Amino acid sequence: MAYSDFTTSDLIKIFGVNFKSEDLFPNLKPIKPTEWLISAIKKSNKMGFLTEKARSERLVSPVLMELSESNNHSFIIYSGQNLDVDTSLGLKGECDFIFSFSTIHDFILSPIFCIAEAKRQDIEQGTLQVSAQLIGAKKMNELEKNNIKVLYSCSTTGVEWRFVKYENNQIMIDKKRYLINELDLLLGVLQTIIEESKTQNNL
């Protein structure tokens, strides 16, 4: 078993998690995108994105690049690396994007605070996958003695983005879904996650 294999029942039975649906960002402050990001997304739409890899490269990566730039590259975004934490529990496999406040680029270290997966169509299955990945990230943080109580993840088709919050062994799925043509709202959500995570890490 790997992150992509978990079902809702697996996560409940093996890890005892609870699932809830909530409005995760009720006081969201939109952030105006740069002209560069607007142009990059327009070009991507013209090029098309039939595969998960294309969606990841053409739609997700530009958004994350802008987020990193606007935060003075204060965190690392690992791309396409494995998060193998406990193979006996199935907490293994590749993650499209892992956000960490580590200062080392060569390999994944905690503190991990957010994970994103680019799925071709099945955003619901992607939500289960990132939920399992959050459990793995929490265990890795604990192994490296980084006590981060709240972690976030996102399952996205590139066009549609769905966010998840993990706290006290509860998986809270955002009631709202964000679209790539709502860049100001999408950037606002991601910036909220960055700021909350920095506060947790006293950064």
C-alpha positions as CSV (number, residue, x, y, z in Angstrom):
1,M,0.0,0.0,0.0
2,A,1.1,3.6,-0.7
3,Y,-0.5,7.0,-0.2
4,S,-2.5,6.7,-3.4
5,D,-4.0,3.4,-2.3
6,F,-5.8,4.6,0.8
7,T,-9.6,4.6,1.1
8,T,-11.7,6.6,3.6
9,S,-12.2,3.3,5.5
10,D,-8.5,2.6,5.6
11,L,-7.7,6.0,7.1
12,I,-10.4,5.6,9.7
13,K,-9.5,2.0,10.7
14,I,-5.7,2.2,10.6
15,F,-5.1,5.8,11.9
16,G,-8.4,6.5,13.7
17,V,-8.9,9.8,11.9
18,N,-12.2,11.7,11.8
19,F,-13.4,13.5,8.7
20,K,-15.3,16.8,8.8
21,S,-16.4,19.4,6.3
22,E,-15.7,23.1,7.3
23,D,-15.2,26.5,6.0
24,L,-11.5,26.7,6.5
25,F,-10.9,30.2,5.4
26,P,-13.8,32.4,6.6
27,N,-11.8,35.6,6.8
28,L,-9.9,35.2,3.5
29,K,-8.1,38.2,2.2
30,P,-7.6,38.1,-1.6
31,I,-4.1,38.8,-3.0
32,K,-3.7,40.4,-6.4
33,P,-1.7,38.2,-8.8
34,T,1.2,39.7,-10.7
35,E,1.0,40.2,-14.4
36,W,3.6,37.5,-14.8
37,L,1.3,34.9,-13.2
38,I,-1.8,36.1,-15.1
39,S,0.2,35.8,-18.4
40,A,1.7,32.3,-17.4
41,I,-1.8,30.9,-16.7
42,K,-3.2,32.3,-20.0
43,K,-0.3,30.7,-21.9
44,S,-0.9,27.4,-20.1
45,N,-4.5,27.4,-21.0
46,K,-3.6,27.9,-24.7
47,M,-1.1,25.0,-24.6
48,G,-3.5,22.6,-22.9
49,F,-2.8,20.1,-20.2
50,L,-4.0,16.5,-20.9
51,T,-1.8,14.8,-18.3
52,E,-1.2,15.2,-14.6
53,K,2.4,16.1,-15.3
54,A,1.3,18.9,-17.7
55,R,-1.2,20.2,-15.2
56,S,1.5,20.2,-12.5
57,E,4.0,22.0,-14.7
58,R,1.7,24.5,-16.5
59,L,-0.9,25.4,-13.9
60,V,0.3,24.5,-10.4
61,S,4.0,25.3,-10.6
62,P,3.5,29.0,-11.7
63,V,1.1,29.6,-8.7
64,L,3.6,28.1,-6.3
65,M,6.5,30.0,-7.9
66,E,4.6,33.2,-7.3
67,L,3.9,32.3,-3.7
68,S,7.5,31.5,-3.1
69,E,8.6,34.8,-4.7
70,S,6.2,36.9,-2.7
71,N,7.5,35.3,0.5
72,N,11.1,35.9,-0.2
73,H,11.7,32.2,-0.7
74,S,11.4,31.7,3.0
75,F,10.4,28.0,2.5
76,I,11.3,25.2,0.2
77,I,9.0,23.5,-2.3
78,Y,10.1,19.9,-3.1
79,S,8.8,18.6,-6.3
80,G,8.2,15.0,-7.2
81,Q,10.0,13.4,-4.3
82,N,9.1,10.5,-2.1
83,L,7.9,10.9,1.4
84,D,8.7,7.4,2.8
85,V,8.0,7.5,6.5
86,D,6.6,4.1,7.6
87,T,6.4,1.5,4.8
88,S,4.7,-1.0,7.2
89,L,1.7,1.4,7.4
90,G,1.7,2.3,3.8
91,L,3.0,5.8,4.5
92,K,5.2,5.9,1.4
93,G,5.2,7.2,-2.1
94,E,5.7,10.2,-4.3
95,C,4.3,13.7,-3.5
96,D,3.9,16.2,-6.3
97,F,4.8,19.2,-4.0
98,I,5.9,19.3,-0.4
99,F,6.3,22.6,1.5
100,S,8.9,22.7,4.2
101,F,10.7,25.4,6.3
102,S,13.9,23.3,6.1
103,T,16.9,25.1,4.6
104,I,18.2,22.1,2.8
105,H,17.2,21.6,-0.9
106,D,18.9,18.2,-1.5
107,F,16.4,15.9,0.3
108,I,13.2,16.2,2.3
109,L,13.5,17.3,6.0
110,S,10.9,18.6,8.4
111,P,9.2,20.9,9.3
112,I,6.7,20.0,6.6
113,F,3.6,22.2,6.7
114,C,1.8,21.6,3.4
115,I,1.5,19.1,0.6
116,A,-0.2,19.5,-2.9
117,E,-1.2,16.9,-5.4
118,A,-2.1,17.6,-9.1
119,K,-4.7,15.1,-10.3
120,R,-6.0,14.8,-13.8
121,Q,-9.7,14.5,-12.9
122,D,-10.4,12.7,-9.7
123,I,-10.1,15.5,-7.1
124,E,-11.9,13.4,-4.5
125,Q,-9.3,10.6,-4.7
126,G,-6.7,13.2,-4.6
127,T,-8.2,14.5,-1.3
128,L,-7.8,11.0,0.2
129,Q,-4.2,10.8,-1.1
130,V,-3.2,14.1,0.4
131,S,-5.0,13.1,3.7
132,A,-2.7,10.1,3.9
133,Q,0.3,12.2,3.0
134,L,-0.5,14.6,5.9
135,I,-0.4,11.6,8.3
136,G,3.0,10.7,6.9
137,A,4.2,14.3,7.2
138,K,3.0,14.6,10.8
139,K,4.9,11.4,11.7
140,M,8.0,12.7,10.0
141,N,7.8,16.0,11.8
142,E,7.4,14.1,15.1
143,L,10.5,11.9,14.3
144,E,12.5,15.1,13.8
145,K,11.0,16.7,16.9
146,N,9.1,19.4,15.1
147,N,5.8,19.6,16.8
148,I,3.5,21.2,14.2
149,K,-0.1,20.8,15.3
150,V,-1.8,22.0,12.1
151,L,-0.9,20.9,8.6
152,Y,-2.5,21.6,5.3
153,S,-2.8,20.0,1.9
154,C,-4.4,20.5,-1.4
155,S,-5.8,18.3,-4.1
156,T,-6.0,20.1,-7.5
157,T,-6.7,19.5,-11.1
158,G,-4.8,22.7,-11.8
159,V,-8.2,24.3,-12.6
160,E,-10.0,23.4,-9.4
161,W,-8.3,23.4,-5.9
162,R,-9.6,21.7,-2.8
163,F,-7.9,22.3,0.6
164,V,-7.6,20.1,3.6
165,K,-6.6,20.8,7.2
166,Y,-5.2,18.2,9.6
167,E,-5.3,18.9,13.3
168,N,-5.9,16.6,16.4
169,N,-6.2,13.6,14.1
170,Q,-9.1,15.3,12.3
171,I,-9.2,15.7,8.5
172,M,-11.1,18.9,7.8
173,I,-12.1,19.3,4.2
174,D,-12.9,22.8,3.0
175,K,-16.5,23.3,1.9
176,K,-15.3,25.7,-0.8
177,R,-13.4,24.9,-3.9
178,Y,-11.2,27.5,-5.6
179,L,-10.7,27.9,-9.3
180,I,-7.6,29.0,-11.2
181,N,-9.5,31.9,-12.7
182,E,-9.9,33.2,-9.1
183,L,-6.2,33.7,-8.6
184,D,-6.7,36.4,-6.0
185,L,-8.7,34.1,-3.8
186,L,-6.4,31.1,-4.4
187,L,-3.3,33.2,-3.5
188,G,-5.1,34.4,-0.4
189,V,-5.7,30.9,0.8
190,L,-2.1,29.8,0.2
191,Q,-0.8,32.9,1.9
192,T,-3.0,32.2,4.9
193,I,-1.5,28.8,5.1
194,I,2.1,30.2,5.0
195,E,1.4,32.8,7.7
196,E,-0.3,30.3,10.0
197,S,2.5,27.8,9.5
198,K,5.2,30.5,10.2
199,T,3.4,31.4,13.4
200,Q,3.5,27.7,14.5
201,N,7.2,27.6,13.8
202,N,8.0,30.9,15.4
203,L,9.4,32.3,12.1
